[in-house]
Amino acid sequence: MDSRPVPVDDGAADGFVGSMIPAISLVSTEGGLYDLEAAAAGRLVVYVYPRTGRPGEPLPDGWDEIPGALGCTPQSCAFRDHLHEFAKLRAAVVGVSAQSSAEQAEFAEREHIPYPLLSDSEMQLHSRLTLPTFQADGILLYKRLTFIACRGKIEKVFYPVFPPEQNAAEVLAWLAANRLS
């Protein structure tokens, strides 16, 4: 049985469908800046996660008790493991967190993540789209959420995301049922 605390839908993602992707460029683990608005001209899957752990560093106090906090690595690895299926459905994948680009680069290398992880350490997506957040150890972090954008608009939102390791499969199922013409 899964003992992780289950997040509840607090309505924080209500109204996102139909929103335009803002002109924001974020530092990418693939080098340089990643233009979200330009990428969303095609079909773009953006999964937003709180943070990944780092070997040898403790997680924030009470992390295991925060609903939806656990599972960033399994979620990222599931997207990694299904990346070829996303490509077949003509969807690019990116992950976003408020972690620094250095932390994300270490994680991407350690877990062999072949798609961009974007650092939003200035919380630009929160400012422009009002993405849901929470605080842990005095640090503002994103709640786990996934959205699909196409032709510049958000067309589907998954929130809350639980269990995180099944999110990639859920997104793939939605994409398969809503293929681009």
N, C-alpha and C positions, 0 to 999 in steps of 0.2 A: 504494500500500500504506500502511496506517495504521502510523505509526511510534511511536504513543503506547504506553507500557508498559501491559500488560494486567493489571488486578487479578485476584487469585486468591481463591477462596472460602476464607476462613480459619475458617469456622464461626462467626464473630462474630454472625451473624443467626439462627443455629439456635434454634429454640424461640420465636420471636416470634409465629408464627401462634397465634391464640387468646388472646394477651395483651390485657388491657383497656387502653384509652387512658386515661392518667392525667389527673386534673384539673389541667391546666396551661393558663395563659393567657400568650401571648407577644405582644410588641409587633408590630403589623402595619403594613405599608406603606400600608394603607388607613385608618390612624388608629386609635388606641385599642388595646385588647387583643383577641386572637383566642382564644376558648375552644376548645381542641382537643377536649376531652371532649364538649362540646355539638355541635360540628360533626360528630363521628364518630357521632352518633346516626343521621345519614343516611349516605350513602356518601361517603367522603373519601379522596382520593388525596394522600398526603404524600410529596413527593420531598425528600430531605435531601442537601445538597451541601456540599462543603468551603468554597468562597468564590468570589466573582467578582472579577475584576481591576478595577482602576480606572485610567482613562486617566492616563498620566503617572506612575504609581506602579509600582515594580518588584514582581514576584511574589516570594514567598519563595525563598531560595537553594535550588537543586535541584528546583524545582517541576515542571519538565518531566520529571524522571526518577521522580517519585513515581507508582506505578501507581494509576490512577483519579483523579488530581488534576485533570488537564486536562479541559475540556469543560463547565464550569458554564454559560457563556453559551449555547452551542448547546442544551444540555439545557433550560434555562429557555425559550428561544425556541421550541423544539419544543412544549413544553406550551402556550405562548402561541398558537402557530399552529393547534393542535388543540383549543383550548378549547371551541369550539362542539360538537365531537364528544363531549367529556366531558359537557357539559350534556345532550346528547341521551340519554346513558347514565345520567343522574341522578347524576353524580359531581362533587363540588366538588374543586378543586385548590388546594393551597398548597405553597409552597416554604419550606424551613427551612434556615438555616445559623447558625453561631455569630457571624457578622458583626454589627456594630452596626446598629441601625435606620436610622441616617443613611446608612451605606454601602449598605444595601439600598434605601433610598428613592432614592438617586442612580441605582442600577442599574435599578430599576423604571421610573424616568422616562426614562432613556437608551434602554432597550430596549422601552419601551411594554408593560410586563408588566401585564395587566389583572386579575390575581388576587393575593391576598395573599402577600407574602413575609414570613416571620416570623423575628424575631431571637431566637435562643436563646443569647445571649452568656453566660448563666450556666450553660449546658449542662444545663438541666433534663431534657431528654429523655434525655440520657446517664445522668443520675442515676437517673431513674425507669424507663427501659426498657433501660438499658445499651446504647444505640446505639453502634456501633463508631466509634472515633476514631483519629487519628494526630497526630503533632506535626510542624510545619514552622516553622523559625526560632523554636523555643521556644513556638509558639502551638498550643494544642489545637484541632483542627478535626474535623468529622465526616467519616467516610468516606461515599462516595456510596451511598445506599440509597433505595429507594422502597417504601412500604407502602400498602396499601389497607385502610381500616377501614370497618366497617359495624355498626350497632347496638352501637357502643361497643367492638368487638373488632377486632383485626388479623386480616384474612382472607387476605391474600396479601402476600408480601415478595419484592422483586426485589433480589438481592444476590449477588455484586457487579453493579454496573450498568456495562455496557460494550458498545458505545460509547454514551456518554451521550446523543448526539443521536437515538438510536433508542429511548430509554426510553419516551417518550410513546406511540409506536406500539405497543410491547410491552404497555404498560398498557392501552391502548385495546382491543387484541386480547383480553386477558384479561377485561376488563369486558364486551365483547360476547359472549364465550362463557359468562359467569357473570352474566347479567342479573338485576336485582332483580325479584321477582315482585310 
